Every structure is written in structure tokens, then in C-alpha cells.
Amino acid sequence: MLTIHGVTRSRASRLIWLCHELDLPFRQEPVIQAYRLADADAPDAPMNTRSPAFLALSPAGAIPVIEDDGLVLFESLAQTLYLARKHDANGIGPRDPAEDALMMQWSFYAATAIEPDALTILFLHARGQEQSGEDAAMVANAAERLVRPLKVLDAHLATQWHLVGGRFTVADLNMAEVIRYAQGYGALMAQFPAIEAWLAACQSRDGFRRMWEARMAEPE
């Protein structure tokens, strides 16, 4: 059985959502981020990203990690693309090499052009409330940098309901989980109605709702 190492309040959410879409059973080992613990190296600390047993799987000390039939992967986008190809259901994975390339294109675009600044907004624009001082400036700068890549995405979604193949695929899932980081910053998202409509549709899916319920059940 597939094993996912990582709490759901992490990029493991991508994997868990995908597994629900694929009806793929999995076992979850709730490895927590070391920075969330008062003393990650304490003898009684829970399994975390600095634990020797976890570092044996992921020398980079990052979650999630998956184990699948002897294969160990420690990058979340590699994991979702791999699982979508291996356990395709309802066309969530690629049907041909061209679709495969397009799914990688949008996934890598999300990771390189959008995710860094979206994470800045997530961490500093806490609970959708306006920040002050240096944090506010950093959020505003991140939002300004996101306008260009989000224009590209919005233009695509204005004419096509999904990223690849006219159907929900792993590319939509990967992108939606990245866009979610900036979702609480209304001043940015309101500029992109096609993205907002598409994201709402993605997050209305049963697979997302099941993942989100599990995520919300975990301690912050």
C-alpha cells in the first residue's frame, strides 16, 4: 500500500486530495514540520522533519515523502504526476505524451512562477486580515509579482474550463493547491474572475472536501 509521510497541513494535501480522486488507498505517517515544535530534537518529540528515521527517507528533511512498491519520492509534484500516470482514473492522468507534457508544464509553472510569492501571502496575510509595516509591504510586493503569471492562467481559463484536455486532471489539482495559498488575499484574486470560478469548482470536488476535512481536523 502507498505510504504518505507528512501531516495533512503540508504539501501532503496534494497527495491526499489526489488519492481521493483516484480512490487509491494509502497509509499516512503524520510527520510534522520541525519548525512547528518547541524542541524537535527532544527525546519525546513526535516524528518530525529532523527525526533521524525520517531523514533516512528524505535527506532534505521536507515533507511529503511517499513510498510505493520500493520507490521513495520526496518532491510533491513528482509524486502527484507519478501517481496520476500510474493509477489513472477518469482521465486525471495524461492520455498521450502531449498531455503529459502539458500537465508537467502547468505544474512546473505553478511551482516556479506562482508558489514562492503565493506562500509569502499565505504566511504573512494571516487569516485574511490586513497586516501592517514590513509584512504589509512584503504581501503587497508578492501580490504585484503574481499579477503577471496569474494573467497568463486567467486568460487560459477564460476560454477553457480546465488546464489540459477539457477535463479535471492532475494539472488542475497541482495548480489549485498552489493558488490556494494566495486565495485569502481578495485584492489580488478579484482581478482574475476566471481563476476564482475555476478554483471554486476545483474545491467543490468531493476529493478536495475530504482532504480539507482531514486537514482542518489536525492541530494548527
C-alpha positions as CSV (number, residue, x, y, z in Angstrom):
1,M,0.0,0.0,0.0
2,L,1.1,3.5,-0.7
3,T,2.5,5.3,2.3
4,I,2.5,9.1,2.6
5,H,4.8,10.6,5.2
6,G,3.6,14.0,6.3
7,V,0.8,15.7,8.1
8,T,-2.1,17.0,6.0
9,R,-1.3,20.6,6.9
10,S,1.6,20.5,4.4
11,R,2.1,19.8,0.7
12,A,0.9,16.3,1.6
13,S,-2.5,17.8,1.0
14,R,-1.9,17.5,-2.7
15,L,-1.2,13.8,-2.4
16,I,-4.2,13.1,-0.2
17,W,-6.6,15.0,-2.5
18,L,-5.2,13.1,-5.5
19,C,-5.6,9.7,-3.7
20,H,-9.3,10.5,-3.0
21,E,-9.8,11.4,-6.7
22,L,-8.2,8.1,-7.7
23,D,-9.9,6.0,-5.0
24,L,-6.4,5.0,-4.1
25,P,-6.0,3.6,-0.6
26,F,-3.0,4.9,1.4
27,R,-1.4,4.8,4.8
28,Q,-0.4,8.2,6.3
29,E,2.5,8.6,8.7
30,P,1.9,12.1,10.3
31,V,5.4,13.5,10.1
32,I,5.2,17.2,11.3
33,Q,7.4,20.1,10.3
34,A,10.2,20.6,12.8
35,Y,9.7,24.4,12.9
36,R,6.2,23.8,14.4
37,L,7.7,22.1,17.5
38,A,9.2,23.8,20.6
39,D,12.1,21.3,20.6
40,A,12.1,19.0,17.6
41,D,15.2,17.1,19.0
42,A,13.7,16.3,22.4
43,P,13.5,12.6,23.2
44,D,9.7,12.7,23.4
45,A,9.2,14.8,20.2
46,P,6.8,13.4,17.7
47,M,8.2,12.2,14.3
48,N,9.2,15.3,12.5
49,T,11.4,16.5,9.6
50,R,14.5,16.4,11.8
51,S,14.0,12.9,13.1
52,P,16.8,10.6,12.0
53,A,14.3,7.9,10.8
54,F,12.6,10.5,8.6
55,L,15.9,11.9,7.3
56,A,16.8,8.4,6.2
57,L,13.9,8.7,3.7
58,S,14.3,12.4,2.9
59,P,17.8,13.8,3.4
60,A,16.4,17.2,2.6
61,G,14.1,17.0,5.6
62,A,11.0,18.0,3.7
63,I,7.5,16.6,3.6
64,P,5.8,14.9,2.0
65,V,7.6,11.7,1.1
66,I,5.9,8.7,-0.4
67,E,6.9,5.0,-0.5
68,D,5.3,3.0,-3.2
69,D,6.4,-0.6,-4.1
70,G,10.0,0.2,-3.1
71,L,10.1,3.6,-4.8
72,V,10.8,6.6,-2.5
73,L,10.0,10.1,-3.8
74,F,10.4,13.3,-1.8
75,E,9.1,16.1,-4.2
76,S,5.3,16.6,-4.1
77,L,4.9,17.4,-7.8
78,A,6.9,14.4,-8.8
79,Q,4.6,12.4,-6.5
80,T,1.4,13.6,-7.9
81,L,2.4,13.3,-11.5
82,Y,3.8,9.8,-10.9
83,L,0.6,8.6,-9.2
84,A,-1.7,10.2,-11.8
85,R,0.2,8.3,-14.5
86,K,0.3,5.0,-12.6
87,H,-3.3,4.9,-11.2
88,D,-5.2,6.9,-13.8
89,A,-9.0,7.3,-13.1
90,N,-11.5,9.2,-15.2
91,G,-8.7,10.7,-17.2
92,I,-7.0,12.5,-14.3
93,G,-3.6,11.5,-15.8
94,P,-2.3,12.0,-19.3
95,R,-3.7,10.2,-22.2
96,D,-0.8,10.7,-24.5
97,P,2.7,12.3,-24.5
98,A,1.4,15.7,-25.4
99,E,-1.0,15.8,-22.5
100,D,1.8,14.5,-20.3
101,A,4.0,17.4,-21.3
102,L,1.2,20.0,-20.8
103,M,0.5,18.6,-17.3
104,M,4.1,19.0,-16.4
105,Q,4.2,22.5,-18.0
106,W,1.3,23.8,-15.8
107,S,2.6,22.0,-12.7
108,F,6.1,23.4,-13.0
109,Y,4.6,26.9,-13.9
110,A,2.7,26.7,-10.6
111,A,5.8,25.8,-8.7
112,T,8.2,28.3,-10.2
113,A,6.2,31.3,-11.2
114,I,3.4,31.3,-8.6
115,E,4.2,29.3,-5.5
116,P,7.0,31.4,-3.9
117,D,5.0,34.6,-3.8
118,A,1.8,32.8,-3.0
119,L,3.4,31.3,0.1
120,T,4.5,34.8,1.2
121,I,0.9,35.8,1.1
122,L,-0.2,32.7,3.0
123,F,2.3,33.2,5.8
124,L,2.1,36.9,6.2
125,H,-1.5,37.7,5.3
126,A,-2.7,35.7,8.3
127,R,-6.4,34.6,8.3
128,G,-7.2,37.1,5.6
129,Q,-6.5,40.1,7.9
130,E,-4.6,43.1,6.7
131,Q,-1.0,43.3,8.1
132,S,1.0,46.4,8.9
133,G,4.5,47.6,8.5
134,E,7.1,45.4,6.8
135,D,4.7,42.4,6.5
136,A,2.2,44.5,4.6
137,A,4.8,45.7,2.2
138,M,6.0,42.2,1.6
139,V,2.5,41.0,0.9
140,A,1.9,43.9,-1.5
141,N,5.1,43.2,-3.4
142,A,4.3,39.5,-3.6
143,A,0.8,40.3,-4.9
144,E,2.3,42.7,-7.5
145,R,4.7,40.0,-8.8
146,L,1.8,37.5,-9.1
147,V,-0.2,39.7,-11.4
148,R,1.8,38.7,-14.5
149,P,1.7,34.8,-14.0
150,L,-1.9,34.9,-12.9
151,K,-2.9,36.9,-16.0
152,V,-1.5,34.0,-18.1
153,L,-3.5,31.5,-16.1
154,D,-6.7,33.6,-16.1
155,A,-6.5,34.1,-19.9
156,H,-6.2,30.3,-20.4
157,L,-9.1,29.6,-18.1
158,A,-11.3,32.2,-19.6
159,T,-11.6,30.1,-22.8
160,Q,-11.0,26.6,-21.3
161,W,-12.6,25.3,-18.1
162,H,-9.6,23.1,-17.3
163,L,-5.9,23.3,-17.9
164,V,-5.4,20.2,-20.1
165,G,-7.7,18.1,-22.2
166,G,-11.0,19.8,-21.3
167,R,-11.3,17.8,-18.1
168,F,-10.1,17.9,-14.5
169,T,-6.6,16.5,-14.3
170,V,-3.6,16.4,-12.0
171,A,-2.5,19.7,-13.6
172,D,-5.7,21.4,-12.2
173,L,-5.1,19.8,-8.8
174,N,-1.4,20.9,-8.6
175,M,-2.2,24.4,-9.7
176,A,-5.3,24.7,-7.4
177,E,-3.2,23.7,-4.4
178,V,-0.7,26.4,-5.2
179,I,-3.3,29.1,-6.0
180,R,-5.0,28.3,-2.6
181,Y,-2.0,29.9,-0.8
182,A,-3.0,33.3,-2.2
183,Q,-6.7,32.7,-2.1
184,G,-7.3,34.7,1.0
185,Y,-5.9,38.0,-0.5
186,G,-9.1,39.3,-2.1
187,A,-7.5,42.4,-3.6
188,L,-5.4,40.1,-5.8
189,M,-7.8,37.4,-6.6
190,A,-10.7,39.8,-7.5
191,Q,-8.6,40.8,-10.6
192,F,-8.9,37.2,-12.0
193,P,-12.6,36.1,-12.3
194,A,-11.8,33.1,-14.4
195,I,-9.3,31.8,-11.8
196,E,-11.8,32.4,-9.0
197,A,-14.5,30.4,-10.8
198,W,-12.2,27.6,-11.7
199,L,-10.8,27.4,-8.2
200,A,-14.2,27.3,-6.7
201,A,-15.1,24.4,-9.0
202,C,-11.9,22.5,-8.1
203,Q,-12.6,23.0,-4.4
204,S,-16.2,21.8,-4.7
205,R,-15.0,18.3,-5.7
206,D,-15.5,15.5,-3.2
207,G,-11.8,14.7,-3.2
208,F,-10.8,18.2,-2.1
209,R,-13.6,18.3,0.6
210,R,-12.4,15.0,2.1
211,M,-8.8,16.2,2.2
212,W,-9.8,19.6,3.7
213,E,-11.9,17.9,6.4
214,A,-8.9,15.9,7.4
215,R,-6.7,18.9,7.3
216,M,-9.0,21.0,9.5
217,A,-9.1,18.2,12.0
218,E,-5.3,18.4,12.6
219,P,-4.0,20.9,15.1
220,E,-2.6,24.1,13.8
